[in-house]
């Protein structure tokens, strides 16, 4: 059409209405588009944020292993008891302890693995009600309760063994397979003994006929033991330290463990616990930890045990750190650096095996007595508190307790040194059954609690810090020996290969003289500003620093006195 022809329609009412209608539709379209665009933004902003997965409680926990008879006597009979532990829970909570692990707990022959009743508290340390009360009070303080459970042997006075030995009688027939019985005389007498001088033999712990071995292949027994696990979970137990794994399944002559069969049993234990917890409205979602000690376990053994149902295996390697033994042939610094470095590397490669560490337990010499001095033990405790994963501490390590000077009882099980009063505050008895170390007047909980510079204060600072700092719960770890007698341990986080957040550096001088420790050549510290450090805590001998003091280490050196250590925080 020509321009003249178009001009004829410009003022036509029909086409003017069409134009107005199209204009309205055009404007409406864009208004609706803007509305929906803004609405979508509003929905995103107002929608609930994705809930972060709650961390599993033991993955960064500080746990406290108590030898019950030596911890606190509540009734003046000279021996520690469960009520005594209850009375000290507030001290442990304030210290930063997140879980307690008292042993013995179950009724046994002589505070050992020879259990007489898996559902009863040992009457030598309290009543059943005392045990339940301890679990409940532990929870009321915000802490968890771990039960040591010997699952492979019992006392020969256990009702199961007595019934099994009489299984020829109709009323006891169902107990026939609870233990391993043999009629053959072709046996290894280190692992089998005659029952009451008959031709019937039973399997037991090596050279200990009073500790018969349970038969986990027998379904009736297995159900009874599953019931034990359920019983204690229902009572509030948050985890089990499973003892005696190597006796869960033995080859036919009893002389060595059958690990493939043991793995099957552990899987069944884990499956039972998960089913029991998930079937209960009160328990659903509760995380129950299963772990074990196994001396000399190789890396593949740890992986296999975790794949078969355990949550972790204790890194026993730290318990081998001892001056001049066959592991530490050169120095404590060399030995500690090598062991910690190797184990850290193992866990970095095998992330499905959460680390669990300990320097001491009721069955080995105390750390402060294994190495050169209490000061050096304190330095290792400082590093221990910064290690990733679960950190187990044996009672008294927080104040640097040492072995007893005599072996009237196991030297590492001396009375807990609470204060400088009678019997170190352990007992009001005139003659306690548990010896008190003569050094209690200068090494005790109350004294260090009242001091500004003490091992206890260092312990408390780092134990509490672990709960709230992401670097210590999720960060990487790096340890290096610097010079002949110093260790530097670093915790840091990264994002896209860049260091982020807080960086914690523990510097420990193990030398008997003061030293200037070089830190600027440490690979993990080269990329951060060393001029803006902040003192977090220090060992008890340090007098030249104070908490939260700002320090400039841009010179690349840190001066420390003999057998002193410090933890410094930097920010990336």
C-alpha positions in Angstrom: 0.0 0.0 0.0 1.1 3.5 -0.7 1.5 6.2 2.0 -1.6 7.9 0.7 -3.6 4.7 1.1 -2.3 4.2 4.6 -3.2 7.7 5.6 -6.9 6.9 5.0 -6.9 4.3 7.9 -4.9 6.4 10.4 -7.9 8.0 11.9 -10.3 5.0 11.4 -11.9 4.2 14.8 -11.6 0.5 14.2 -7.8 0.5 13.7 -7.4 2.9 16.6 -9.2 0.4 19.0 -6.9 -2.4 17.6 -3.8 -0.3 18.4 -5.0 0.5 21.9 -5.7 -3.2 22.6 -2.3 -4.3 21.4 -0.6 -1.7 23.4 -2.5 -2.8 26.6 -1.5 -6.4 25.9 2.2 -5.4 25.4 2.3 -3.5 28.6 0.5 -6.2 30.5 3.0 -8.8 29.2 6.0 -7.0 30.5 4.3 -6.1 33.8 3.5 -9.8 34.3 7.1 -10.8 33.4 8.5 -8.3 35.9 6.0 -9.6 38.6 7.0 -13.2 38.1 10.7 -12.3 38.0 10.5 -10.4 41.3 8.3 -13.2 42.8 10.9 -15.8 41.9 13.6 -13.8 43.6 11.4 -13.4 46.7 10.8 -17.1 46.8 14.5 -17.9 46.7 15.3 -15.3 49.4 12.4 -16.3 51.7 12.8 -20.1 51.3 14.3 -22.0 54.3 18.1 -22.5 53.9 19.3 -26.0 53.4 19.9 -27.6 56.8 23.6 -28.3 57.3 24.2 -31.9 58.1 24.7 -32.2 61.8 28.3 -33.4 62.5 28.6 -36.8 64.1 29.3 -36.2 67.8 32.5 -38.2 68.1 34.3 -37.0 65.0 36.0 -34.1 66.9 35.3 -35.1 70.5 37.5 -35.0 73.5 36.8 -38.2 75.5 38.0 -39.1 79.0 39.0 -42.7 79.8 38.5 -43.3 83.6 39.9 -46.2 85.6 36.9 -46.2 88.0 38.5 -47.7 91.2 41.2 -44.9 91.1 39.1 -41.9 90.2 37.0 -40.8 93.2 35.9 -42.6 96.4 32.5 -41.3 97.5 31.8 -43.5 100.5 35.2 -43.7 102.3 35.9 -47.4 101.6 39.2 -46.5 100.0 38.2 -47.4 96.4 36.8 -45.2 93.6 33.2 -45.8 92.6 30.5 -44.7 90.2 29.0 -42.2 92.5 32.5 -40.6 92.8 32.5 -40.2 89.0 29.1 -38.6 89.2 30.4 -36.1 91.8 33.2 -35.0 89.5 31.2 -34.6 86.2 30.9 -30.8 86.5 34.8 -30.6 86.8 35.0 -32.6 83.6 32.4 -30.6 81.8 34.2 -27.4 82.6 37.4 -28.9 81.4 35.9 -29.4 77.9 35.3 -33.2 78.1 32.6 -34.3 75.7 32.3 -38.0 76.6 33.4 -40.2 79.5 34.5 -43.7 79.2 34.7 -45.4 82.7 36.1 -48.8 83.1 35.5 -51.2 84.7 31.7 -50.9 84.8 30.2 -54.3 84.3 30.3 -57.0 86.9 33.5 -59.0 86.5 35.8 -61.2 88.5 38.6 -58.8 89.4 38.0 -55.6 87.4 38.9 -57.4 84.2 37.4 -58.8 81.1 36.0 -61.9 82.8 32.4 -60.6 82.9 29.9 -62.4 85.2 26.8 -60.5 84.2 26.6 -58.2 81.1 23.6 -56.4 82.4 24.8 -55.7 85.9 27.1 -53.0 87.3 30.1 -54.3 89.3 29.0 -54.4 92.9 32.5 -53.4 94.0 32.0 -49.9 92.5 28.3 -49.4 92.9 24.7 -50.6 92.4 22.8 -50.9 89.2 21.0 -47.7 90.0 24.3 -45.9 90.4 25.2 -47.0 86.9 22.0 -45.7 85.4 22.2 -42.5 87.5 25.7 -41.9 86.1 24.6 -42.3 82.5 21.7 -39.9 83.1 23.8 -37.3 84.9 26.4 -37.5 82.2 23.7 -36.6 79.7 22.4 -33.8 81.9 25.9 -32.2 81.7 25.8 -32.4 77.9 28.3 -35.2 77.7 28.1 -38.7 76.2 28.6 -42.1 77.9 30.8 -44.9 76.4 30.7 -48.4 77.7 33.6 -50.8 77.5 32.1 -54.2 76.5 34.3 -57.3 76.4 32.4 -59.3 73.8 34.4 -62.4 73.3 35.0 -63.9 76.8 33.3 -64.3 80.2 34.2 -65.5 83.6 33.9 -69.2 84.2 31.5 -68.1 86.9 29.1 -66.6 84.4 25.6 -68.2 84.4 25.9 -68.9 80.7 29.1 -71.0 81.3 27.6 -72.8 84.3 24.5 -73.7 82.2 26.5 -74.6 79.1 28.7 -77.0 81.1 25.5 -78.8 82.2 23.9 -78.8 78.7 23.4 -82.6 79.0 20.5 -81.8 81.2 17.3 -81.0 79.4 16.7 -77.6 81.0 20.1 -76.4 79.9 20.2 -77.9 76.5 19.8 -74.5 74.7 23.1 -73.3 76.3 25.2 -76.2 74.7 26.7 -74.0 72.0 27.4 -70.8 74.0 31.1 -71.8 74.3 33.5 -73.9 72.3 33.5 -77.5 73.7 35.7 -80.4 72.4 35.9 -84.1 73.2 39.2 -84.5 71.4 42.5 -84.9 73.3 44.5 -83.5 70.3 44.4 -79.9 71.4 46.6 -76.9 72.2 46.5 -76.7 76.0 47.4 -73.0 75.9 43.9 -72.5 74.6 41.9 -75.5 75.8 41.4 -76.9 79.3 39.7 -79.9 80.7 36.4 -79.2 82.4 36.7 -80.5 85.9 39.3 -83.2 84.9 37.0 -84.8 82.4 37.6 -85.6 78.8 35.6 -82.6 77.8 37.6 -79.5 76.9 36.6 -75.8 76.4 38.3 -73.0 74.6 39.6 -70.1 76.7 41.8 -67.0 76.6 45.5 -68.0 76.2 46.8 -69.6 79.3 43.8 -68.5 81.3 41.2 -71.2 81.9 39.1 -68.8 84.0 38.3 -66.8 80.8 36.2 -69.1 78.5 35.7 -67.9 74.9 32.1 -67.3 73.7 30.8 -68.9 70.5 29.5 -66.2 68.2 28.5 -68.8 65.6 25.7 -70.1 67.9 22.5 -68.2 67.1 21.0 -68.5 70.6 24.0 -66.9 72.2 24.2 -64.3 69.5 20.7 -63.2 70.2 21.4 -63.0 73.9 24.4 -60.7 73.3 22.4 -58.6 70.9 19.9 -58.2 73.8 22.8 -57.0 75.9 23.6 -54.3 73.4 20.0 -53.2 73.2 19.7 -53.2 76.9 22.5 -50.6 77.4 21.4 -48.5 74.4 18.0 -48.3 76.0 19.6 -47.2 79.2 21.3 -44.3 77.4 24.7 -45.6 76.4 26.1 -43.6 73.4 28.8 -45.9 72.3 30.7 -49.1 72.9 34.4 -49.8 73.2 34.4 -53.4 72.0 37.2 -55.4 73.7 38.7 -58.7 72.7 38.0 -58.6 69.0 40.7 -61.2 68.3 38.7 -63.8 70.2 35.4 -63.2 68.4 36.3 -66.0 66.0 39.2 -68.4 66.3 40.6 -71.1 64.1 39.6 -74.6 65.3 42.6 -75.1 67.6 42.1 -71.6 69.2 45.6 -70.4 68.5 44.9 -67.4 66.3 42.0 -65.2 65.1 40.0 -65.8 62.0 39.6 -62.2 60.8 37.2 -62.9 57.9 34.8 -64.4 60.4 35.3 -61.6 62.8 34.4 -59.1 60.1 31.1 -60.9 59.6 30.3 -60.7 63.3 31.1 -57.0 63.4 28.7 -56.4 60.5 26.0 -58.3 62.3 26.6 -56.2 65.5 26.4 -53.0 63.5 23.2 -54.1 61.7 21.5 -55.1 65.0 22.3 -51.7 66.6 21.0 -49.7 63.6 17.8 -51.8 63.4 17.2 -51.4 67.1 17.8 -47.7 67.1 15.7 -47.0 64.0 12.8 -49.1 65.4 12.5 -47.0 68.5 10.8 -43.6 68.4 12.9 -42.4 71.3 16.2 -43.5 69.8 15.6 -43.0 66.0 18.5 -41.0 64.5 20.8 -41.6 67.5 24.4 -42.3 66.5 26.1 -45.1 68.4 29.9 -45.3 68.1 31.6 -48.6 67.9 35.4 -48.7 68.2 38.2 -50.9 69.4 41.8 -51.0 70.3 44.0 -53.5 68.5 47.7 -53.3 69.1 49.9 -53.8 66.0 47.0 -53.4 63.6 48.3 -52.6 60.1 46.7 -49.9 57.9 44.7 -52.5 55.9 43.5 -54.0 59.2 42.1 -50.6 60.2 40.4 -50.2 56.9 38.9 -53.6 57.0 37.6 -53.2 60.6 35.8 -50.0 59.6 34.4 -51.4 56.5 33.0 -54.3 58.6 31.1 -52.1 61.0 33.4 -50.3 63.4 33.4 -46.5 63.3 37.0 -46.2 64.2 40.1 -48.0 65.4 42.3 -46.4 68.1 45.6 -45.3 66.7 47.7 -47.4 69.1 50.9 -46.0 67.6 51.1 -43.1 70.0 51.2 -45.5 72.9 54.6 -46.7 71.6 56.2 -43.4 72.0 58.7 -44.0 74.9 62.3 -42.9 75.5 64.9 -45.5 74.3 62.5 -48.3 73.4 62.7 -50.2 70.1 60.4 -47.7 68.4 62.0 -44.5 69.6 65.6 -45.4 69.0 66.8 -41.9 68.4 64.7 -39.2 70.1 61.2 -38.4 71.2 61.0 -35.6 68.6 62.0 -37.9 65.7 59.8 -40.7 66.9 56.7 -38.5 67.5 57.2 -36.7 64.2 57.5 -39.9 62.2 54.6 -41.7 63.9 52.1 -38.7 63.8 53.1 -37.8 60.2 52.6 -41.4 59.0 49.2 -41.8 60.7 48.0 -38.4 59.5 48.9 -39.4 55.9 47.0 -42.7 56.3 43.8 -40.8 57.4 44.3 -38.2 54.6 44.3 -41.0 52.0 41.6 -43.1 53.8 39.0 -40.6 54.7 36.4 -43.2 55.5 38.5 -44.2 58.6 38.0 -41.4 61.1 41.1 -40.9 63.3 41.1 -41.7 67.0 44.1 -41.0 69.1 45.5 -41.8 72.6 48.8 -41.6 74.3 47.7 -43.5 77.4 45.2 -46.0 78.8 44.8 -48.2 81.8 47.1 -50.9 80.4 50.3 -49.0 79.7 52.8 -46.7 81.5 51.7 -43.1 81.8 53.0 -40.7 79.1 54.8 -38.4 81.6 56.8 -41.5 82.9 57.6 -42.9 79.4 59.5 -39.9 78.2 62.2 -37.6 79.5 60.1 -35.2 81.6 56.6 -34.0 82.5 57.3 -30.9 80.5 57.9 -32.9 77.3 54.7 -34.9 78.0 52.8 -31.6 78.3 54.1 -30.6 74.9 52.8 -33.9 73.4 49.5 -33.4 75.1 49.3 -29.9 73.5 49.8 -31.4 70.1 47.4 -34.2 70.9 44.6 -31.7 71.6 45.1 -30.2 68.1 45.0 -33.6 66.2 42.0 -34.1 64.0 39.3 -36.6 64.9 38.5 -38.2 68.3 41.0 -37.6 71.0 41.0 -40.0 74.0 42.7 -38.9 77.2 43.5 -41.1 80.2 42.5 -39.6 83.6 45.3 -37.5 85.1 46.9 -36.7 81.7 45.3 -33.2 81.9 47.6 -32.5 84.9 50.6 -34.5 84.0 50.3 -37.4 86.5 53.1 -39.9 86.6 53.4 -43.6 87.4 53.3 -44.7 91.0 56.8 -45.3 92.5 55.9 -48.9 93.3 53.8 -51.7 91.8 51.4 -52.5 94.6 48.8 -51.9 91.9 49.4 -51.2 88.2 51.7 -48.1 88.3 49.5 -46.2 85.8 46.4 -46.6 88.0 47.3 -44.4 91.0 44.6 -42.4 92.7 43.5 -39.3 90.9 45.2 -36.3 92.4 42.5 -33.8 93.0 44.1 -31.5 95.6 46.7 -31.3 98.4 44.5 -32.6 101.2 44.4 -36.1 102.7 44.9 -38.8 100.1 45.0 -36.1 97.4 41.2 -35.6 97.8 40.6 -39.1 96.4 39.3 -40.7 99.5 38.5 -40.0 103.2 39.7 -43.6 104.1 42.4 -44.0 106.6 44.2 -46.4 104.3 42.9 -46.3 100.7 43.0 -49.5 98.6 44.5 -47.4 95.8 47.9 -45.8 96.4 48.4 -42.0 96.2 51.6 -40.8 94.5 53.8 -38.8 96.9 54.0 -35.9 94.5 50.3 -35.1 94.9 51.0 -31.9 96.9 52.6 -30.2 93.8 50.8 -32.1 91.0 47.0 -31.9 91.5 43.8 -30.6 89.8 42.9 -27.9 92.3 46.4 -26.3 92.3 46.5 -26.1 88.5 42.9 -24.9 88.3 43.9 -21.9 90.4 47.0 -21.1 88.4 47.0 -18.9 85.3 49.8 -20.9 83.7 49.3 -24.6 84.1 48.9 -27.8 82.0 45.3 -27.9 83.1 44.6 -24.4 81.8 46.3 -25.2 78.5 44.2 -28.4 78.2 41.0 -26.6 79.0 41.7 -23.9 76.5 42.3 -26.2 73.6 39.6 -28.7 74.5 37.0 -25.9 74.4 38.4 -24.4 71.3 38.0 -27.6 69.4 34.2 -27.3 69.8 33.8 -23.9 68.1 36.6 -23.5 65.5 36.0 -24.9 62.1 39.7 -25.2 61.4 40.1 -27.7 64.3 37.0 -29.7 63.3 37.5 -29.8 59.6 41.0 -28.5 58.7 44.0 -30.2 57.4 47.0 -31.1 59.5 50.8 -30.8 58.9 53.6 -31.8 61.3 57.3 -31.3 60.8 60.4 -31.6 62.8 62.4 -28.3 62.7 66.0 -28.6 63.9 67.0 -31.4 66.2 64.6 -30.9 69.1 61.5 -29.0 67.9 58.2 -29.9 66.4 55.8 -27.6 64.5 52.2 -28.7 64.1 49.8 -26.7 61.9 46.0 -26.9 61.4 44.6 -25.0 58.4 41.7 -25.0 55.9 41.7 -24.5 52.2 39.3 -23.6 49.5 40.3 -24.1 45.9 43.9 -24.6 47.0 43.9 -21.3 48.9 44.3 -21.2 52.7 41.2 -19.7 54.4 40.0 -18.9 57.9 42.1 -19.4 61.0 45.5 -21.1 61.0 46.7 -22.7 64.3 50.4 -23.3 64.8 51.8 -25.3 67.7 55.5 -24.7 68.2 57.2 -27.0 70.7 60.8 -26.9 71.9 61.8 -30.3 73.4 65.4 -29.1 74.0 66.8 -28.7 77.5 68.0 -25.2 76.5 66.2 -22.2 75.0 66.0 -22.1 71.3 65.1 -19.8 68.4 62.9 -21.9 66.2 62.7 -21.1 62.5 59.1 -21.1 61.2 59.2 -19.1 58.0 60.5 -22.0 56.0 57.6 -24.2 56.9 55.7 -24.9 53.6 52.2 -24.3 55.0 53.3 -20.9 56.6 55.0 -19.3 53.6 51.8 -17.9 52.2 50.4 -16.2 55.3 51.2 -13.0 57.1 53.3 -13.9 60.1 53.2 -10.3 61.5 49.7 -10.6 62.9 49.7 -13.7 65.2 47.7 -14.1 68.4 48.7 -16.3 71.4 46.1 -18.9 72.0 47.7 -20.8 74.8 51.0 -22.1 76.0 52.6 -24.8 78.2 52.9 -24.2 81.9 56.6 -23.1 81.9 56.0 -20.2 79.6 56.2 -16.8 81.3 57.0 -14.4 78.5 53.5 -14.5 76.8 49.9 -14.0 77.8 46.6 -15.2 76.3 45.4 -13.1 73.2 48.8 -11.3 73.1 49.5 -10.1 69.5 52.9 -11.3 68.2 54.9 -10.4 65.1 56.8 -13.4 63.8 57.6 -11.8 60.4 61.3 -12.4 61.4 60.6 -16.0 60.8 61.7 -17.1 64.3 60.0 -18.0 67.6 62.1 -17.8 70.8 61.1 -20.5 73.4 62.6 -21.5 76.6 63.7 -25.1 77.5 60.8 -27.6 77.1 58.3 -24.9 76.3 55.5 -24.8 73.8 53.0 -22.3 72.5 49.9 -22.3 70.2 49.5 -19.2 67.9 46.6 -18.2 65.7 47.0 -16.5 62.3 44.2 -15.5 59.9 44.5 -16.1 56.2 
